[in-house]
Amino acid sequence: MPEYRDKLLNKKNSYTHFAHIYFERYTKLSKIIRNKWKDCEAKHVNKILNVKRNELCYLVGTVYMEMQNKPNILAELSRNNWEPAPILKEKYCSPTDEFWLDDDSGRIKIVGDRLKEEIIVSGIIMSVLGKENSQGEFEVSDICIAGLPKQPEQPEQIYPRIQMNIDRDDDKYVALISGLNIDTSGISETRLQIMMEYFTGELGCFHEQKNISSKIARIIIAGNSLATSKPVPDEKKQKKYGYDNSLYDAEPLNNLDNFLEKLCSLLPVHIMPGQNDPADSTLPQQPILSNLLPKVGTNPNFHSVTNPYWCKFDDVTFLGTSGQTIDDIYKYIEIEDRLIIAERTLHWRHMAPTAPDTLWCYPFKDVDPFIIDQMPHVYFIGNQKEFATKLVRGIDQQCTRIILLPSFAESGIVVFLNLNNLKCHTIYFPSTFF
């Protein structure tokens, strides 16, 4: 499984441009796509510059979308200081969007109704079948993408149990949580306390305690454990020069440390950084430093991990993100269903195609770590608007449970995944005591 820790971000390989990551993405995925169309009767043109007008052929390249609403760093740099900043829209897509296909030789504009039938965003590797018209545009009649990757061997007998929806006496659960959003207001404190009492077995009926809470093997927290930081509003403490560290409010981080200390006394906890957390915002986000959480940082049950995060428990493979990848793809398309978007990333074999175009990532040289080489058994995405789940099946008996995790602070929902059959259910924790 891919490893996203510091050794991947070797300073010796630090570059300031992103051509390498696009090249690695194209090199790896284009081979897969060309192999899928190896029996195509149309001619394969290996360089876009070699396309001949009115000749049926197919090309493989990297999609680039020209969008008037998409942030443009060059426009930002050229904007005068007195000009107002552009208003960022929830979505970049508009009727004027243009699709282009790139390879190492050049770029060509692709057009046609077939493009409207497919979910397409910047950065995906795609093959198009068609002809170049008199305007120099490539009219697309068919599209091919990499498709679902192979999956590691299924845990013993898991596929029959998924098919038959079987529960067992030795079931184990992984609790998936996202968006604790701990701050100084104490709004989510009651929810956290009720959830803690559930994990300790103090809450719930006998059936729940026997069949669920006592069988929780570990907990994964998928980002945004802290709420968005806000400056302390005290004009008297503003310094004319420099930074006044008395304006820093450490209470949210201390509250998180205390909460995790109690949680880790019960179960192993894996915590991923998110957009609001004290970690580098560039993907892949590195683990939250244990020094920031002194009470829990040395606990053997505490695991500070990366975002994205690959892991394996009882031979069940997990892939998870804290949500930034899906949030950014969502802006490119009109589709509102994020479950569909998550599934498409599996078919693209890439979890973050819009990086580095509109999603910050590290400028890797020899690897694109966001390529999905193997199909996970569980694919979870944190900090989404609502809970949703789907079981995706492939023609080679691949089987992946996709789970969208809502913010716990807003929804009170925790998702429990059964490792034996990939079934999942939610439990709601109220914000007030009954």
C-alpha positions as CSV (number, residue, x, y, z in Angstrom):
1,M,0.0,0.0,0.0
2,P,1.2,3.6,-0.7
3,E,3.0,5.3,2.2
4,Y,2.6,9.1,2.5
5,R,4.9,9.9,5.3
6,D,7.9,12.2,5.3
7,K,10.2,9.8,3.4
8,L,8.1,10.4,0.3
9,L,8.6,14.1,0.7
10,N,12.4,13.8,0.5
11,K,14.0,17.3,0.4
12,K,16.6,16.0,-2.2
13,N,13.7,15.6,-4.6
14,S,12.1,19.0,-3.9
15,Y,11.0,20.7,-7.1
16,T,9.0,23.9,-7.7
17,H,7.1,22.8,-10.8
18,F,4.5,20.0,-11.5
19,A,5.4,18.7,-14.9
20,H,6.9,15.6,-13.4
21,I,3.7,14.5,-11.5
22,Y,1.6,14.9,-14.7
23,F,4.2,12.9,-16.7
24,E,4.1,10.1,-14.1
25,R,0.3,10.1,-14.1
26,Y,0.2,10.0,-17.9
27,T,2.9,7.3,-18.2
28,K,1.3,4.9,-15.8
29,L,-2.4,5.2,-16.7
30,S,-2.0,5.6,-20.4
31,K,-0.6,2.1,-20.7
32,I,-3.6,0.7,-19.0
33,I,-6.0,2.6,-21.2
34,R,-4.2,1.7,-24.5
35,N,-4.3,-1.9,-23.5
36,K,-8.1,-1.7,-23.1
37,W,-8.4,-0.4,-26.7
38,K,-5.7,-2.6,-28.2
39,D,-8.3,-4.4,-30.4
40,C,-9.9,-1.1,-31.6
41,E,-10.1,-1.0,-35.4
42,A,-9.2,2.7,-35.4
43,K,-5.6,3.8,-35.7
44,H,-3.8,4.8,-32.5
45,V,-2.0,8.1,-32.9
46,N,0.7,8.2,-30.2
47,K,1.3,12.0,-30.4
48,I,-1.4,14.6,-30.6
49,L,0.6,16.7,-33.1
50,N,0.4,13.7,-35.6
51,V,-3.4,13.8,-35.8
52,K,-4.6,14.0,-39.5
53,R,-7.8,15.7,-40.4
54,N,-10.9,13.5,-41.1
55,E,-9.0,10.4,-40.2
56,L,-10.6,8.1,-37.6
57,C,-8.2,7.5,-34.7
58,Y,-7.9,7.5,-31.0
59,L,-5.7,9.5,-28.7
60,V,-4.6,9.2,-25.1
61,G,-3.9,12.2,-23.0
62,T,-4.4,14.3,-19.9
63,V,-7.6,16.4,-19.7
64,Y,-7.4,20.1,-19.1
65,M,-10.5,22.2,-18.6
66,E,-10.6,25.8,-19.5
67,M,-13.1,27.4,-17.2
68,Q,-13.8,31.1,-16.7
69,N,-14.8,30.6,-13.1
70,K,-11.7,28.6,-12.1
71,P,-9.1,30.4,-10.0
72,N,-6.1,31.6,-12.1
73,I,-2.8,32.2,-10.3
74,L,-1.5,34.3,-13.2
75,A,-4.5,36.5,-13.1
76,E,-4.1,36.9,-9.4
77,L,-0.5,37.9,-9.8
78,S,-1.3,40.5,-12.5
79,R,-4.2,42.0,-10.6
80,N,-3.5,45.4,-9.1
81,N,-3.4,45.8,-5.4
82,W,-6.4,48.2,-5.4
83,E,-8.6,45.9,-7.4
84,P,-11.1,43.8,-5.4
85,A,-10.4,40.1,-5.2
86,P,-12.7,38.0,-7.4
87,I,-15.7,36.4,-5.8
88,L,-15.1,32.6,-5.5
89,K,-18.1,30.6,-6.7
90,E,-19.2,27.3,-5.2
91,K,-18.8,25.7,-8.6
92,Y,-16.4,26.5,-11.5
93,C,-18.5,24.9,-14.2
94,S,-20.4,27.0,-16.8
95,P,-21.8,26.6,-20.3
96,T,-18.6,28.1,-21.8
97,D,-16.2,25.5,-20.4
98,E,-13.8,24.0,-22.9
99,F,-12.1,20.5,-22.9
100,W,-8.6,20.0,-24.1
101,L,-6.4,16.9,-24.3
102,D,-2.7,17.1,-23.6
103,D,0.3,14.8,-24.2
104,D,4.0,15.5,-24.3
105,S,3.8,16.7,-27.9
106,G,0.9,19.2,-27.7
107,R,-2.7,20.0,-27.0
108,I,-6.0,19.6,-28.9
109,K,-9.5,20.9,-28.2
110,I,-12.0,18.0,-27.9
111,V,-15.7,18.5,-28.6
112,G,-18.9,16.5,-29.1
113,D,-22.0,15.4,-27.3
114,R,-20.2,12.3,-25.9
115,L,-18.3,14.6,-23.5
116,K,-21.6,15.6,-21.9
117,E,-22.4,12.0,-21.0
118,E,-19.2,11.5,-19.1
119,I,-18.0,13.0,-15.8
120,I,-14.8,14.8,-16.8
121,V,-12.5,17.0,-14.7
122,S,-9.0,18.4,-15.2
123,G,-6.2,16.0,-14.6
124,I,-7.8,12.6,-15.5
125,I,-6.1,10.4,-18.1
126,M,-8.5,9.5,-20.9
127,S,-8.6,8.1,-24.4
128,V,-10.9,9.6,-27.1
129,L,-12.0,8.1,-30.4
130,G,-13.0,10.4,-33.2
131,K,-11.8,12.7,-36.0
132,E,-10.2,16.1,-36.3
133,N,-12.6,18.6,-38.0
134,S,-11.9,21.5,-40.3
135,Q,-11.7,23.9,-37.3
136,G,-8.8,21.8,-35.8
137,E,-11.1,20.4,-33.1
138,F,-11.2,16.7,-32.3
139,E,-14.8,15.5,-32.5
140,V,-15.2,12.7,-29.9
141,S,-17.5,9.7,-30.6
142,D,-16.3,7.5,-27.7
143,I,-14.3,7.7,-24.5
144,C,-12.2,5.2,-22.5
145,I,-10.8,5.5,-19.0
146,A,-8.6,3.2,-16.9
147,G,-11.5,1.5,-15.1
148,L,-11.6,-0.2,-11.7
149,P,-8.2,-1.6,-10.6
150,K,-7.5,-5.1,-9.4
151,Q,-8.2,-5.9,-5.8
152,P,-5.9,-7.7,-3.3
153,E,-7.1,-11.2,-2.3
154,Q,-10.4,-11.0,-0.4
155,P,-10.2,-11.8,3.2
156,E,-11.2,-15.4,3.8
157,Q,-14.8,-16.0,2.7
158,I,-15.6,-12.3,2.8
159,Y,-17.2,-12.2,-0.7
160,P,-19.8,-14.9,0.1
161,R,-20.7,-13.0,3.4
162,I,-21.1,-9.8,1.5
163,Q,-23.4,-11.6,-1.0
164,M,-25.5,-13.3,1.7
165,N,-25.4,-10.3,4.1
166,I,-24.3,-12.6,6.9
167,D,-23.5,-11.5,10.5
168,R,-21.2,-13.6,12.7
169,D,-20.6,-13.9,16.4
170,D,-17.0,-12.8,16.0
171,D,-17.9,-9.5,14.1
172,K,-15.5,-6.6,14.6
173,Y,-16.3,-3.0,13.9
174,V,-14.2,0.1,12.9
175,A,-15.8,3.4,14.0
176,L,-15.4,6.1,11.4
177,I,-15.7,9.8,12.6
178,S,-15.1,13.1,10.8
179,G,-15.3,16.7,11.7
180,L,-15.2,16.9,15.5
181,N,-14.6,20.6,15.0
182,I,-13.5,21.1,18.6
183,D,-13.3,24.8,19.6
184,T,-13.7,27.0,22.7
185,S,-17.5,27.4,22.4
186,G,-18.3,24.0,24.0
187,I,-21.1,23.5,21.4
188,S,-19.9,20.0,20.6
189,E,-18.8,19.1,24.1
190,T,-22.1,17.3,25.0
191,R,-22.0,15.2,21.8
192,L,-18.4,14.2,22.5
193,Q,-19.3,13.2,26.1
194,I,-22.3,11.1,25.0
195,M,-20.2,9.4,22.3
196,M,-17.4,8.7,24.9
197,E,-20.0,7.1,27.2
198,Y,-21.2,4.9,24.3
199,F,-17.6,3.7,23.6
200,T,-17.1,2.9,27.3
201,G,-20.4,0.9,27.4
202,E,-22.2,3.2,29.7
203,L,-24.8,4.0,27.1
204,G,-26.9,1.8,24.9
205,C,-29.2,-1.2,25.5
206,F,-27.8,-4.7,26.3
207,H,-28.1,-5.7,22.6
208,E,-26.0,-2.7,21.5
209,Q,-23.4,-3.3,24.2
210,K,-23.1,-7.0,23.4
211,N,-23.2,-6.8,19.6
212,I,-21.7,-3.4,18.7
213,S,-19.9,-1.3,21.4
214,S,-18.0,-4.3,22.9
215,K,-16.9,-5.3,19.4
216,I,-15.4,-2.0,18.3
217,A,-11.8,-2.8,17.3
218,R,-10.5,0.8,16.6
219,I,-11.5,4.3,15.6
220,I,-10.5,6.4,12.6
221,I,-11.0,10.2,12.8
222,A,-11.0,11.6,9.2
223,G,-9.9,15.2,9.5
224,N,-11.1,18.6,10.9
225,S,-10.8,17.6,14.5
226,L,-10.4,21.3,15.3
227,A,-12.8,24.0,14.2
228,T,-11.6,26.8,11.9
229,S,-9.3,29.0,13.9
230,K,-10.4,32.5,14.8
231,P,-8.3,35.4,16.1
232,V,-8.8,36.6,19.6
233,P,-10.7,39.9,19.4
234,D,-8.7,42.1,21.7
235,E,-7.5,45.3,20.2
236,K,-5.4,46.2,23.2
237,K,-3.2,43.2,22.5
238,Q,-2.5,44.1,18.8
239,K,1.2,44.7,18.2
240,K,2.4,47.3,15.7
241,Y,5.2,45.0,14.6
242,G,5.6,41.2,14.7
243,Y,3.3,38.6,16.2
244,D,1.9,38.7,19.7
245,N,1.8,35.0,20.8
246,S,-0.7,36.0,23.6
247,L,-3.3,36.2,20.8
248,Y,-2.9,32.4,20.2
249,D,-5.7,30.4,21.8
250,A,-4.4,26.9,22.8
251,E,-7.7,25.8,24.4
252,P,-9.1,23.9,21.3
253,L,-5.9,21.9,21.0
254,N,-5.9,21.2,24.7
255,N,-9.5,20.0,24.5
256,L,-8.6,17.7,21.6
257,D,-5.7,16.3,23.6
258,N,-7.9,15.6,26.6
259,F,-10.6,14.0,24.5
260,L,-8.1,11.8,22.6
261,E,-6.4,10.8,25.9
262,K,-9.7,9.3,27.2
263,L,-10.5,7.7,23.8
264,C,-7.0,6.1,23.5
265,S,-7.4,4.6,27.0
266,L,-10.2,2.5,25.5
267,L,-9.2,1.8,21.9
268,P,-6.6,2.4,19.2
269,V,-7.3,5.7,17.5
270,H,-6.0,6.8,14.1
271,I,-6.3,10.5,13.5
272,M,-5.9,12.1,10.0
273,P,-5.3,15.8,9.5
274,G,-7.9,17.9,7.7
275,Q,-8.2,21.4,6.2
276,N,-8.7,23.0,9.7
277,D,-6.1,21.0,11.6
278,P,-2.5,22.1,12.5
279,A,-0.8,20.4,9.6
280,D,0.5,21.5,6.2
281,S,-2.4,22.1,3.8
282,T,-0.5,20.6,0.9
283,L,-1.5,17.1,0.0
284,P,-0.5,14.5,1.1
285,Q,-0.9,16.1,4.5
286,Q,1.6,14.9,7.0
287,P,0.5,13.6,10.5
288,I,-0.3,16.0,13.2
289,L,2.8,16.3,15.4
290,S,2.5,14.4,18.6
291,N,4.2,17.3,20.4
292,L,1.1,19.3,19.9
293,L,-0.9,16.6,21.8
294,P,1.5,15.9,24.8
295,K,-1.0,13.9,26.9
296,V,-1.9,11.4,24.2
297,G,1.1,11.7,22.0
298,T,3.1,8.9,23.6
299,N,0.2,6.6,24.1
300,P,0.7,3.3,22.1
301,N,-3.0,3.4,21.1
302,F,-2.5,6.8,19.4
303,H,-1.7,6.8,15.7
304,S,-1.2,10.2,14.0
305,V,-1.4,9.4,10.3
306,T,-1.4,11.1,6.9
307,N,-4.2,12.4,4.6
308,P,-4.8,10.4,2.4
309,Y,-4.4,7.3,4.4
310,W,-4.0,3.6,3.4
311,C,-4.3,1.0,6.1
312,K,-5.2,-2.7,6.6
313,F,-7.1,-4.3,9.5
314,D,-7.8,-8.0,9.6
315,D,-6.9,-8.2,5.9
316,V,-9.5,-5.5,5.0
317,T,-7.8,-2.7,3.1
318,F,-8.9,0.9,3.8
319,L,-8.3,4.1,1.7
320,G,-9.5,7.3,3.2
321,T,-9.3,11.1,2.7
322,S,-10.4,14.0,4.8
323,G,-12.6,15.3,2.0
324,Q,-10.5,17.9,0.1
325,T,-10.2,15.7,-3.0
326,I,-13.9,15.2,-3.5
327,D,-14.7,18.8,-2.5
328,D,-12.5,20.1,-5.3
329,I,-13.8,17.7,-8.0
330,Y,-17.3,18.7,-7.0
331,K,-16.6,22.3,-8.2
332,Y,-15.8,21.1,-11.7
333,I,-19.1,19.4,-12.5
334,E,-22.9,20.0,-12.3
335,I,-23.5,16.7,-10.5
336,E,-24.5,17.2,-6.8
337,D,-24.2,13.5,-5.8
338,R,-20.8,13.1,-4.1
339,L,-21.2,9.4,-3.9
340,I,-21.1,9.2,-7.7
341,I,-18.0,11.4,-7.7
342,A,-16.2,9.2,-5.2
343,E,-17.1,6.1,-7.3
344,R,-15.7,7.8,-10.4
345,T,-12.3,8.3,-8.7
346,L,-12.1,4.6,-8.5
347,H,-12.8,4.2,-12.2
348,W,-10.3,7.0,-13.0
349,R,-7.8,5.1,-10.7
350,H,-6.9,8.5,-9.3
351,M,-8.2,10.0,-6.0
352,A,-7.1,13.6,-6.7
353,P,-7.0,14.4,-10.4
354,T,-7.5,18.1,-9.9
355,A,-4.2,18.3,-8.0
356,P,-2.1,20.4,-8.7
357,D,-4.4,22.5,-10.9
358,T,-6.8,23.7,-8.2
359,L,-5.8,21.5,-5.3
360,W,-2.5,22.0,-3.6
361,C,-0.1,19.1,-3.6
362,Y,3.6,18.4,-3.2
363,P,5.5,18.6,-6.5
364,F,6.6,15.0,-6.8
365,K,9.3,14.1,-9.3
366,D,9.3,10.3,-9.8
367,V,5.8,9.3,-8.6
368,D,2.2,10.3,-8.5
369,P,1.1,8.9,-5.1
370,F,-2.6,9.7,-5.7
371,I,-2.9,6.9,-8.3
372,I,-5.1,4.1,-7.0
373,D,-3.1,1.0,-8.0
374,Q,-5.3,-1.4,-6.1
375,M,-9.0,-1.3,-5.2
376,P,-9.5,-0.9,-1.5
377,H,-12.2,-2.9,0.3
378,V,-13.3,0.3,2.1
379,Y,-13.1,3.8,0.7
380,F,-14.2,6.6,3.1
381,I,-14.3,10.4,2.5
382,G,-14.5,12.7,5.5
383,N,-16.3,16.1,6.1
384,Q,-19.1,15.6,3.6
385,K,-22.5,17.2,3.7
386,E,-24.4,14.1,4.6
387,F,-23.9,10.4,5.2
388,A,-24.1,8.1,2.2
389,T,-22.8,4.7,1.3
390,K,-22.6,2.3,-1.7
391,L,-21.2,-1.1,-2.4
392,V,-19.3,-0.9,-5.7
393,R,-18.7,-4.2,-7.6
394,G,-16.3,-5.0,-10.5
395,I,-16.3,-7.6,-13.2
396,D,-13.4,-9.4,-11.5
397,Q,-15.3,-9.7,-8.2
398,Q,-13.8,-6.4,-6.8
399,C,-15.9,-5.1,-4.0
400,T,-15.6,-1.7,-2.3
401,R,-17.7,-0.1,0.3
402,I,-17.7,3.7,-0.3
403,I,-18.7,5.8,2.7
404,L,-19.2,9.5,2.9
405,L,-18.7,10.7,6.5
406,P,-20.6,13.8,7.6
407,S,-19.3,16.3,10.1
408,F,-19.8,14.9,13.6
409,A,-20.1,18.4,15.1
410,E,-23.0,19.2,12.8
411,S,-24.7,15.8,12.4
412,G,-23.8,13.8,15.5
413,I,-23.3,10.7,13.3
414,V,-20.7,8.0,13.7
415,V,-20.4,5.2,11.1
416,F,-19.7,1.7,12.2
417,L,-18.2,-0.7,9.6
418,N,-18.3,-4.5,10.1
419,L,-15.0,-5.9,9.0
420,N,-16.5,-9.3,8.4
421,N,-19.0,-8.4,5.7
422,L,-18.4,-4.6,5.0
423,K,-21.9,-3.7,6.2
424,C,-22.1,-0.3,7.8
425,H,-24.6,1.5,9.9
426,T,-24.8,4.9,11.7
427,I,-25.5,5.9,15.3
428,Y,-26.7,9.4,16.1
429,F,-25.5,11.2,19.2
430,P,-27.6,14.2,20.3
431,S,-26.2,17.6,21.2
432,T,-28.2,17.7,24.4
433,F,-28.9,15.3,27.2
434,F,-32.4,13.8,27.3
